[in-house]
Amino acid sequence: MHGSLGVGGDEDPPSGPLDGRVGLRELRALVAVADTGSFRRAAERLGYTQSAVSHQIAVLEAALGAPLFTRPGGRAAVALTPAGEAANRHARRALGAVDALAAEVRASSRPGPARIRVGAFHTAVAELLPAALRAFAEERPGVDVVLSETTESQDLIALLARGDLDLAFVLNPPPDERVETVPLVEDPWVILTPRDDPVAEDPHPSFDVLDGARLVAWSLKWRTQVELEEILARRGIHPRVVYRTDDNLALQRLVAVGLGHACVGRLAARNTVDRRLTWLMPRESLTRRQLALCYPRQREVSGSVMALVAAVRAQAGARD
């Protein structure tokens, strides 16, 4: 969808400063550059050439009569000017409204029973959703729930804004005007270890016990694992990563047979699959990890979606 943001009718309103010159393409370019801090990375995200993105920003700046980005040159990130901050906020609202329009039209023409599309990562699926879905099914037996497993917060927020999801479990959701956020539970990092390991003798050790220790870790394709290892390194803690995996069950089995410790969220550690495992709450907190439920702000939310939100909140409260 391109075209201008002007409104047509029997009697067109007076032309504004943006009529005929600025469309969705320019607004998406603005948001992409603001998010990535780079014209090149914005072009990669949007599938354009860098020169095309530069042109779109230039068109928008000319229409608004103000520079929207500082351009330090070299490899330094571009940054929004005060005018750019204002334009970015309004652009996100406008794009959210357009995405909501498309999502509601698609939903209204979808055949079959009502359904709710939920984005979740494996911990939420395993620890929060089963009991919540059982309660929800009793209240709304005619509504299907479709699960899609994704872990990256930015991906989930984008899917919500586009209308591809109705709800999403997000860890540390970034501020975004396109979504409403319902905090659920804190999920701090804990240490997963075999019960017979000497580390297990202290129920509240320091993360320092991991320095030089063997560690079974998540794959580095997950942002949260990268952040964890960066935080440990800044504290002078350098574990020896011996295995990496994307599979929660595999990680637990590797720790259970004594191949190393692991850092996992408390939700995942509470219901381990092997009796040989235990988890320890360290004395210090590395970083805040808040699990939240998000839904689109600029789209009408059905009663069924809010009923599922209530069921999940009740389950999260019980688990906390």
C-alpha angles and dihedrals in degrees: 000000000000126000127108129300093238120121121233129204144129088301112025115217118245113287115264127210092266099045113128095358109070126052139162092284092063092046092050089050090053093051093045094051091046091051097045101033089223138085089212095052091043089054090051091051094049098039094240133120117263090245090055091054091047089052092049091052090047090053090051093047091049092049093049095039095228139088111255100192138038109228110203094175130225116051095326114120119254114239136203119259118220087266089048091052090055093045091048092054093050092043091055091050092049093047091046090054092050092047090048090052092053093044094052092048090051092047093050092054096045111114125222133036124338114276140185120216112212127190113207142155122233097265092056091045092051102038109028110021106058097064092036092052092049091054091043093051091055091053098039107025094165097058122091120212117209117197125209117185114220127144109191112096096212091052091051093048090050091050090050093049092048092051095246091119133036097197135012137188106226129185111220094348112214118235107272128162091212095069140050115225126212112190112224114172143335112252107188124185113267133180117253112203142155113274091235094053116110089235089066091065090079111060091196108036126163119255083244088086087075093062106116091355125129111262133194105207143181120258117278090238086083113084093213092058091049090050091048093053091046091053092048091049092051088054090052093252113138114176120187107245107214101170136018125197143165093211120092094202092050091050092052094047092050091052093044093059091052101256093132147309124277138207112227137157116273092243091059093044096053095072105035118175097226127063089214090070131085133171131224129208107221120225093241132050116231098196139335115271113188121178113211139175115231133194133175115279099199097050129075108261115217125228089245092058091050090047089056090047089054092048092051092047090052091051093046090051091051092049093047 
